[in-house]
């Protein structure tokens, strides 16, 4: 079965790393940065759209996409900076679903630092990609995408679970930079069925 085409909106560190990992895994990928006239074209081309823009640029990116996200998985990779105190009451991903009602919003990848997103590994160990979404088929496609990159992907439930995933992403950033543990850190859930190491 052919891999889906992935449109990445955002060509910064996150978008670049995901593009590299997905290309290595055999996906056809196109990424676009701050080129408004190209955003809708690339979003329309993709079977899956990854939103890899700063949190406060989400509305602009949606406006530039027009209706190109309708009926497609829209992967929210953002961390809710500025919303730390309220994120567990309503996640940024739930807000995004309200902003893009015809999309199938899926939360994923935000608990990993950008340079680890191309492999899903830190210091030779697989890390966990927590994936949440209300549309079962869309979520399964993103779980598969994460596993193809190299993550241990975990179904975290419906989109409401993004509240905890986003809080975890902010905590990881705090550990890496606030507590000066550095960026070579990752979060791994130990569970039955997890791949224990990169050699299987």
C-alpha positions in Angstrom: 0.0 0.0 0.0 1.4 3.4 -1.0 2.3 5.7 1.8 0.2 8.9 2.2 1.5 12.2 0.9 2.3 14.5 3.8 2.1 18.2 3.7 4.1 20.0 6.4 3.1 23.6 7.1 6.2 25.1 8.7 9.8 24.6 7.7 11.6 25.4 11.0 13.4 22.8 13.2 10.2 20.7 13.8 9.0 20.7 10.2 12.5 19.9 8.9 13.0 17.0 11.3 9.7 15.5 10.6 10.2 15.9 6.8 13.6 14.1 7.1 12.2 11.2 9.2 9.1 10.7 6.9 11.1 10.9 3.7 13.5 8.3 5.1 10.5 6.1 6.0 9.3 6.3 2.3 6.7 9.0 2.5 6.3 11.7 -0.1 6.7 15.0 1.7 6.4 18.6 0.8 7.0 21.4 3.3 6.4 25.1 3.1 7.4 28.0 5.4 6.2 31.6 5.2 5.1 31.6 1.6 1.3 32.2 1.9 0.6 31.6 -1.7 2.1 28.1 -1.5 0.4 27.0 1.8 -3.0 26.2 0.3 -1.5 24.4 -2.7 0.7 22.2 -0.6 -2.1 21.5 2.0 -4.4 20.6 -0.9 -1.8 18.2 -2.3 -1.3 16.3 1.0 -3.3 13.4 2.3 -2.2 14.3 5.8 -1.3 17.8 6.9 1.2 18.5 9.7 0.8 21.9 11.4 4.4 22.7 12.5 4.1 26.4 13.1 4.5 28.4 16.4 1.4 28.2 18.6 0.4 31.8 18.0 0.6 31.3 14.2 -2.1 28.6 14.0 -4.9 30.9 12.9 -2.8 32.5 10.2 -1.8 29.1 8.9 -5.4 27.9 8.8 -6.5 31.1 7.0 -3.8 30.5 4.4 -4.9 26.9 3.9 -8.5 27.9 3.2 -10.6 24.7 3.0 -7.7 22.5 2.0 -7.7 20.7 5.3 -11.4 19.5 5.0 -11.8 15.8 5.7 -8.0 15.3 6.3 -6.0 14.5 9.4 -4.5 17.7 10.7 -1.6 16.9 13.0 -1.1 19.5 15.8 2.6 19.5 16.8 2.4 22.8 18.7 3.1 23.4 22.4 0.7 25.8 24.1 3.1 28.6 25.1 1.3 31.3 27.0 -1.5 28.9 27.9 0.4 27.0 30.6 -2.1 27.7 33.4 -5.2 26.6 31.4 -4.0 23.9 29.1 -5.4 21.1 31.3 -8.9 22.7 31.1 -8.9 23.0 27.4 -6.0 22.0 25.1 -4.7 23.9 22.1 -5.6 20.9 20.0 -9.2 21.2 21.1 -9.1 24.9 20.2 -7.6 24.0 16.8 -10.5 21.5 16.1 -13.0 24.3 16.8 -11.0 26.6 14.4 -10.8 23.9 11.7 -14.1 22.1 12.2 -14.0 20.1 8.9 -10.5 18.7 9.7 -9.7 15.6 11.7 -7.3 17.1 14.3 -4.8 14.7 15.9 -2.3 15.7 18.6 1.2 14.2 18.2 4.9 14.7 18.4 4.9 17.7 20.8 6.5 15.8 23.6 9.8 15.3 21.7 12.5 17.9 21.0 12.8 18.8 17.4 16.2 17.2 16.7 14.8 13.8 17.9 11.8 13.9 15.6 13.6 12.6 12.6 14.3 9.2 14.3 12.0 9.0 17.3 15.1 8.1 19.3 17.3 9.6 22.0 20.7 8.2 22.8 19.8 5.0 20.9 16.5 4.4 22.7 13.0 4.8 21.3 10.9 7.5 22.8 7.1 7.6 23.0 4.9 9.5 20.6 1.6 10.1 22.4 -1.2 10.3 19.8 -4.7 11.6 20.6 -7.7 12.3 18.3 -11.4 11.7 18.0 -11.4 10.3 14.5 -10.3 6.7 14.8 -9.0 6.3 11.2 -7.1 9.6 11.3 -5.5 8.6 14.6 -4.5 5.2 13.3 -2.8 6.9 10.3 -0.7 9.1 12.6 0.2 6.2 14.9 1.5 4.4 11.9 3.4 7.4 10.7 5.1 7.8 14.1 6.1 4.2 14.2 7.4 4.4 10.6 9.7 7.2 11.8 10.9 5.2 14.7 8.9 6.2 17.7 7.1 3.9 20.0 3.6 5.3 19.3 0.9 5.1 21.9 -2.9 5.7 21.4 -3.6 8.2 24.1 -7.4 8.3 23.5 -9.7 11.1 22.3 -8.7 14.7 21.6 -9.4 15.7 25.2 -6.3 13.7 26.1 -4.3 16.4 24.4 -4.7 18.4 27.6 -2.3 16.0 29.3 -0.1 15.6 26.3 0.4 19.3 26.0 1.1 19.6 29.7 3.7 16.8 29.4 5.3 18.6 26.4 5.6 21.8 28.5 7.1 19.8 31.4 9.6 18.2 29.1 10.7 21.6 27.9 11.0 22.7 31.6 13.2 19.7 32.3 15.4 20.2 29.2 15.9 23.9 29.5 14.5 25.2 32.9 16.3 22.4 34.8 19.2 22.4 32.3 19.1 18.7 31.5 19.6 19.6 27.9 17.9 18.6 24.7 19.2 15.0 24.6 16.3 13.9 26.7 13.1 12.1 25.8 9.9 10.7 27.4 9.4 6.9 27.2 6.3 5.0 28.4 7.2 1.5 29.5 4.2 -0.7 28.6 3.4 -4.1 27.3 4.2 -4.4 23.7 6.7 -1.5 23.6 9.8 -2.0 21.6 12.5 -2.1 24.2 15.5 -1.0 22.1 16.5 0.0 18.6 17.6 -3.5 17.8 14.1 -4.9 18.5 
